[in-house]
Every structure is written in structure tokens, then in C-alpha cells.
């Protein structure tokens, strides 16, 4: 029923007949005009003209309240802003339409650079229980800079044994899983640290990873370990990834292959890794929070403290190399 019609007795009788014939009727652009009262019992929907009433909130609220009290389904039309939508929801209006819904929603996000994505996937790969040398070789080989850094590192570090290392596969084998994972972690975190703030987060992430690996190995007798040390290390390394990348954790982890338990813990779920992540977060804060987390994790304070300082020293050494 359009708002411009003259709602006289003849029109009201016509509307009643249409209603009794089984039609569902809606009153359009309603602003509370009492002349429409005779046909209101036959309306299923009432479309309230939000734009016409937005500057008279008391009247708007009264019109909506009366329509809802009469058992009508109210639709607010001509809504233009999020504030309009919020007001409608607060008033119990279930439906709305207007230009607000035709405007694009701008979503801010951040896309990983290609080399960052390579390093994140590489970190996940070297943290698997079984080292797939060929798979790791292919990932490193896809980034010329990363391949060069690995060959240079192995040829100049303590892994050099008189024979120049000229192939990626040989370099990976010579390093071994743990040393390779540590090298990848430092390179990955360093590449994400574009600002002083990011570099601090990178350092803190590395400390967390090393600390968790050490702490997990020193848990109270009888308490099961979360994972192998390298998987726990990965949990700590990735625990601040959302802050470093400036995006929600689920987006930061998209495309990274990690086990379900680690992913669940990082996303705030409950898993075998949850106590590990809680310990890392709480130990940063100290005090009673850390004490409770250590108890839940199953590590004594006199075992956790040395592990943390070892992790600090290890991280400082790795970031210098």
C-alpha cells in the first residue's frame, strides 16, 4: 500500500477484501500518519520511512514501538549509515534496506611479500617430524636470496669441514633439522622486522620459541610433553605473527601448513598446545600470571628461569650472526 493513497472508507474496505483473499500486504513509507489506522490490522509488514523521521527520533521511536506492539514486521527503509543500522537493531527492527547496503565495505588487509610467504612455509616444513630434504630444497631454491644466504652460512659457520658446500641438498643435510630450523626462523623473523617495533616483536617471538622448546623438555616428571621440541618452538615463533604482520591471526596463518594442534592454539582454541602458548604469554608478564601458567604447564620456577635466560642468550646470538 503506497503512502500517497487517500485512505477513505472505500479504500479500507478494498484492502480488507484483499487481505481476506489471502494476500500479504505491506504499508509503504509509513511515518505514523493516523489516517492509515483503519487498514493497519490488515498489514503484515510496515515499512517505516527512516530518512523522513531520522531528525525526529522521539517520533521515530514511537512509530516503531507502536508497529511492533501491533505485531507487525517492521522494515526500516532509506537507511544510509552504520549508525542508522545500529539504531534499528537497538530498537528491535529486524529488517532494513537503503543505500547503506549498496556502499562497498573497505576491508584493510596486508598481503605477504613473496619471499616472506616462502620463509613462513619453509619454517613450517622444517618443523615437521620427518625432514623432507627435497621439498625443503625446492622451497629454498625458489628464493635466490635465501639460497645464497644458506650456502654462505654453511660454508662459513661451524658446519664447514674442509669441503666446500655447493648444493642446497648437501647444505640442508649437513646442517641437520634443528640447526636448519633455527636458521630459517631467524631469517624469517628478520625479514618481517621492517621497523624497530617489528624487530622487537621478532626478537620476542624467537625468545618464546626457544624458551618453549627448553621448557617442554624440562617439565615435571610424569607430565607429557606437548610435542617434539621443534614443533613447540614453532608455536612460540608464530605466536606474535599477527602483531608483526598487522593482520588477524587466521589471515596470517592462511596458506601455512602447520599441525592442527598448533593452529588451534594460535587461533585461541583449546588443544594440546594451549598450555605451552599460555606459558609463553604469561612468562612475558611475570608475577602471579606466570606462576599459575607454570603450574598448569608442569614446570618448576627454578627450571623455567634458567630456560628463559638460555633462550634470551640463544636468540641474541642468532640475531647477531
Secondary structure, 3 states (H helix, E strand, C coil): CCCCCCCCHHHHHHHHHHHHCCCCCEEEEECCCHHHHHHHCCCCEEEEEHHHHCCCHHHHHHHHHHHHHCCCEEEEECCCCHHHHHHHHHCCCCEEECHHHHCCCCCCCCCCCHHHHHHHHHHHHHCCCCCCHHHHHHHHHCCHHHHHHHHHHHHHCCCCCCCCCCCHHHHHHHHCHHHHHHHHHHHHHHHHCCCHHHHHHHHHHHHHHHHHHHHHHCCCCCCCCCCCHHHHHHHHHHCCHHHHHCCCHHHHCCCCCCCHHHHHHHCCCCCCCHHHHHHHHHHHHCHHHHHHHHHHHCCCHHHHHHHHHHHHHHHHHHHHC
